[in-house]
Amino acid sequence: MRKLEQQHLEAFFEFLSIPSISTLSRYKGEVAKAAEWLMKRMKHVGLENIQRFETPLHPIIYADFLHAPGQPTVLIYGHYDVQPAEDVHFWTTPPFSPTLRDGRIYARGSSDMKGNLFSCLLALESLIQIKQLNVNIKCIFEGEEEISSPSLTAFVQEHKELLACDVSLNCDGSMAGEHQPVIGLSARGSLMLELTVQAANQDLHSGSWGGQVPNPLHVLSKLIASFHDNSGRIAVPGFYDEVYELNEPEKAEVRVTPFDEKKELEQLGLNSFFGETGYSARERIATRPTLEVNGLWGGYTGEDAMTVIPSKAYAKISCRLVQHQDPHKITQLVKDHIAKHLPAYVTFDVKELEAPAYPYVMSAQHPINQLLANVLKRSYGTEPSFEREGGTVPVLALLQQELGVDSVSLGFSLPDEQIHAPNEFMRVSSLGRASEVYAAFIRTLGSTSLFKTSRDS
């Protein structure tokens, strides 16, 4: 496995030290700073035609290296934005002061996904330097993935010729373990809403008005209870109408995916899993849709007591969607359910917080996945498993819809690396292996006849 040089670690630490948090508007300048750092790094790597495209929110960075006529063109996707790290008191070291401890680099964004992005750039740098880059490369790196990529659709639609390719390499992925490679086959779609329920036009004293005026917290709680039945099934009418039911071979693929239910429960501090009946925990994560309440608040939540009836109550709601579900249609179904179940004595507003994302799926038998499986087997010494993912990567369905290309997912984050949580880290060994495997996969793509027909046509 390739050992990272000190200069590479120092460069990676520079990248991690930039708080490129796309979720919070006050970090807009830091996201732009990360984009600038990335452009300089891409120039150092040897990539060409480096461009920065402004969007209503955060920049999209493009670069290419097109010196392999007649060979496949690979579009590499990654994102340089990260999740917030507001809970700094839970971090052992500050989230944007990268720290190396016991072979692990602790920092927000180290595993999701600056580590994968940086490793891929290391692979390209190596191939360019030794003149073994035998495919055409295009890179698109965005700063909005953590907010569901709202600017990406318009960008792809406007730049189809610039982004034209034979296949996409998605670096936003993970492995099942240090010694167990995984190839991602799917990603769920998503949508997110914020609901405001209002009763009176001001907060009221509960002694004077309790039992006389509607309490929006009570109303909202009853509504939330209506989202699921007692078996864990989503009770929104029409929600499951277009859900794809796996056939037996596909169910078998899910069953062989590494998943130690007892170990997972212990790590989470739970006695049992709960969800839609008739499906295992792994099946629910990988192949079933969800409706979750991500935040719920209103009234007084400070120290000691304050006897108040709040005028407003709020909830953040998200859905993960599976094959064939349309996020726009599901959004409307959820809105209709809310309108039907809220009483006339309150008013409400539903705001869409992020651009909805479509689900994505490709077959394990796809030739590009079989090619990747051989590369991973050579690196790890064991057969990779094929896995349906529970998360969302909006670009996958977007590139399939707009460019007509499939995206192979290859990332090296590991399940225990605290993604989106305090003390996020990535192993130094993963960075080294990632750069090696990315280089091997790209070289293998260049030596295959997989895209010969499309190039010669």
N, C-alpha and C positions, 0 to 999 in steps of 0.2 A: 504494500500500500504506500502511496506517495506521502512523503513527509513534507509538511508545509515549512517553508523557509521563514525566518524571522521577519523579513521584509513583507511577506504576505500577511502574517498575523498583524503587523503594525498597520497595514493598509486596511485590513478588515476591522480593526479596532476604530480607526478613523470613521469608517462608514457607520459602525454601530453607535458611535458617540453622537450622531445627529438625530435628534428626536423628531423623526419624520412622521408625526401622528396626523393622519388625514381626518380622523374623526372630529378633532377639536379645531375650530377656526383660528384660534390664537397661535397655532403652530404652522400656519400657512407658509410663513417665511422659512421655517426649518425644512418643510417638505421641499420647497424650491431649492434650498441649500443642498439637500440630498441629491436632487436631480443634477445639480451642477457638479457635485462630486462624482456622480456616476458617469457623466459625460467625459470628465477628465480621465477617469479610469478606463473607459472604453477606448479613448485615444491611446492611452498607455498600452492597452492590450494589442492594438494594431488594427482595430476596426475603423471603417471609413464611412464617409457620408453621414456623419453624426449630426442629428437634428433634434431640436427641442420644439415641440408643438404645444402651444398654450391652449388650455381648455378653461371653461368657466370655473374650475376648481384648481386642479394640480397638473403639472406638466406631464406629457407623454414623451418619452425619449426613444428615438429610432437610430439605428446604425446598421451597417451591413459590411459584408466582405464577399464580393461577387467575382471570383477569379477561377471558377470551375465550370467552363462552358460544357453543356451537355450533361452535367451532373445534377442531382436533386438540389432543390432549394428548401432549406429548413428555417422556419420562423420560430425563434426562441422567445418565449414569453416569461416575464417575471414581474414582480411588483416590489417597489422600494419603500412603500409606506408601512407603518406598523400600528399596532393597537396602542391605546393609552396605557399609561402606567401611573395612574393617580394614587394608587394605594402604596405609596413609597415606603411606609412604615412596615410593610410586609416583606420588603426586599432586604436581603442580607447586605448587599452593596447597591449603590444607586443604579437605577435601570439604564441610564445612559452614560455610565462610567464603566465600560467593559472591563471585566475582571476574569483572569484565568485562575481557576482552582481545580486541582485534581484532574487535569486534562479536559476541563469543561470551560467554555467561555460564557459567562453570565452577562446578559444584557437583553433589553427588550428588542425583539426583532432578530435575535441571533439565529433562532430556529425557524421562525416564520417572518419573512423568508429570505432575509439578507444573506444567510449562510449559503443557501442553495444558489442564489443569484451570483454571489461572489465566486463560488466554486466553479460555476459554469463559465464565468469570465476567465478564471485561471486555466480552464481546459482550452478555451479558444486561444488564449495567449500562448500556451505551450504549442498548440498545433500550428499557429501562424509562424512562430519563431523557428520551428524545425521544418517548415514548409510541407506539412502533412495534412493541411486542411483541404480535403478532397471533395467538399460539398460547398454550395453557396449558402451563406449565412445572412439572415436578417434578424435583428433583435428589436423587440418592442417591450419597453419597461414602463409601467405606469405607477402613479402615486395615489390610486383611489380604490385598490382592491378591497381594503378593509371597510369601505363604505359602499361596496357592491358595484364598483366601477361605473358610476353614472355617466362619465364622459366618453367611455370607450366605444359604445355603439356608434355614435355619430362619427367618431374618428375612423373606425374601421370602414364604415359605409362611404366615407369621403376619400379614403386612401386605399381602395381595393387593389389598384395597380401596383402601388408601392409595396403592399404587403403580400402580393401574389406569391404562392409557395406550393410545394408538393405535400408538406406535412408540417405540423406544428409540434414543438417540444415544450411542454408545460413543466417548468421547474418548481412549481408550487405543489409539492407532494411530500410523501413520507415513506418510510420503511416500517415493517412490523417489528423489527428489533435489530440489534447490532449485527446479528448473523442470519437474519431472515429477510431476504429481499421481497419486495411487493411491487406489482404493477397495478396502478389504479385504472379501473375500467369506467368509472362513472363519478359524477358529482351531482348532488341534489340542487335543484333550483331554490330560490328564496324570495321572500318579500318581507317588508317590515312596516308596521303601522304604529302611529301614536294616537291613542284615543283620549279625548277630554270629555268628561261628563260634568255638567253644571246644573245646580239647583238654584239657590238664592243668588243674588248679585253681590253678596258679601259674606264673610264668615260670621257665624252667629253664636251667641252664648247658649250653651246647652241647658242651663237652668231656666232661661227665659223661653227657649224655643224647642227644646228637646221633646220629641213625640208629636210636634206640631208641623214641622217642615221636613221635606225629604232630605236624607243624608246621601250625597253622591257616592260616598264610600260604600254604603250598604248596597246601593243600586249597582255599582260597578262590580262588587263582589258576587252578587247574584248573576250578573251577566257572565262573568268569568266561569262560574260554575256550570253554565249552560254550554260551554265550548266542548265538553267531553261527557260521554255517558260513564256509567260506573265501571265499564270494562276497559276504559282508556281509549275508546274509539272516538274520533272527532265527530261531534254532533251537528256540524254545520251542513245543512242540506246541500247535496250535490258535490260535496268535497271530494268524494271517492269516485265520482262517475267515470273519470278518465285514467284512474290509477292503473298502471300496468302490473298484472300479476305474473310473476316469474314462472317459467316452465320448469320441469323437473331438472334438466341439466343445469339451468341457471341457479336453481335452489341448491344443487349439489356444490356449485362453485362457492356459494356463500358459506355452506357448512364446513368446507375445508379451509376457509380463511382462519388463520391463527386467532383464537379468541378464548382466553382462559377466564370463564365467567366468575369462578370463585376468587381468582386473583384480582380481577377488576373490582369486584364488590368490596374486597378487603381494602384496596387502595382508596376507594371512594368512601369508606366508612358506612356502607349500606348493608342491610340485612338481605335485601332482595331487589331485583329490578321491577319496574312497573311500566306497563304500556299496553298497547293494543293486543288483546288476547288472540291466541292462535299463531303467534309469531315468536321466535326466539329473540333474545336481546340483540344478537348480531344481525338478524333479519330486519328488526325494527330500525337499527342504526343505518343499515345499508340500502334498504329497499322500500321503506314505508314513509309516508309523509307525516309531518308533525304540525301542530299548532301550539306554540308556547307563549306564556306571559313572561317577558324578560325583565319587567320592572313594574312596580305598583306603588303609587304614593298619593298623598293628599293629607290635608289637615296638619296637626301639630305632631312633630316627631322629635322634638328637642328634649332637653333634660327635664326631669320631673313632669308635672302634669299641667295641662292647659285644657280646660273644659270648653271645647269649641266644636261646633258643627261646621265643617268646611263647606265652602261654596262650590269647590271643584275637586274632582278626583281624576287621576291620570293612570294610564297603563300603556306600556310598550308591548307590542304583540308581533311575533314573527312566525313564519311558516317555512318549513323545508319541504320541497316538492320533488316528486319522482317522475320517472319517464312518462311522457304524454301529458302531464299536467301543464296548463298554461297559467303563468303567474298573474296575468291580468284578469283572467276569468276567476281565479281563486280569490284575488283581492276583492272583486265585486261580490262574490258569494259571502265572504266574511263581513263586508260592509252591510250586506242585506240582512245577515243574521243579527248583527249589532242593532240595526234599526228596528228589527222585529221584536227584539227582546228588551229594549229599553222602554220604560213607561213614558207616557206623554207628559208627565209633570217634570221631566228634566229635558235639557237640550244637550246636544252632543256634537262633537266634530271629530272626524277621522282624517288624519294626515298621513300621506305616504312618505316615509322617511328616506328610503333608498330606492334606486332603480331596481325593479324586479329582475331576477335572473332566471333563465330557463334551465331545466335539468339537462344533463349530458350523459350519454352512454355509448360505449363502443364494445365490440366483441373481443373476448379473449383470443379468438381464433384469427383476428385481424393480422395480416402478415407483419405489420410493423410491431405489434405486440410480441409476436413469436420471435422476431429478430432481436427485440430488446431482452426477451427471456434468455436467449442464448448468451448475450453480453453479461447479464447479471449472474447467470450460472457460472461463467468463467471467473468472475470477480469474487463471488461469495462461496463458490464450491458447493452450492445447493440450489435446487430448483426454486424459482420464485413462485409465490402464490399470486393469484389474481384477486383483486379486492374491489368491491363497490364502496365508494366513500360516502360518509355522512355529511361532509361539509359542502361548501359551494365555491366554485371557481367560475365566475360569470363568463370569462373569455372563452371557455371551451365550447359552449353551445353557440356563442356569438360567431366564432370562426367557422364553425360547421355550417351555420345558417348563411353567413355573408360571403365566405370565401370557398365554401364547399370542401374544406379540408378537415381531416381528423387530427386530434391532438393526443399524442402519447404523453402520459404523465410520469415524470421521473424526478423524485425528490428524496432527500436523505434525512429529513427531520425524523425523530424517534418519539414514540408515544409518551415517554416519561419526561419530555423536555419542557414541560410547563408552558406550552404555547398559550397565549392570551392570559397568562396568570403571573403572579409574582415569581421572581427568581427563574425566569425563562433562561434556558441555556442551550448551547449546542456543543457536541463533542468535537474536539480538534481532530480526532480520528475520522469522524464523519466528513469533515471538510476535505481531508486528504483523499478519502475513498471517493467522494462525490466528484472531485475534479478528474480523477482517474477514469471513472465510469462514464462521465459525460464525454470525455475525449474518445474512449473506446466506442461508445455508441455512435458518435458522429463519424468516426473513421469507418465503422461497419456500414453505416448508411451510404457512404461514398463508394463502397465496394459492392453494393447489392444491385441487382437488376430490377428491383421492385418498382422503380419509377421510370424504367426505360421506355415503356410504351407511351406514357404521357409526355416525356421529353422529346420523343422522336415524332410525335404526331403533329 
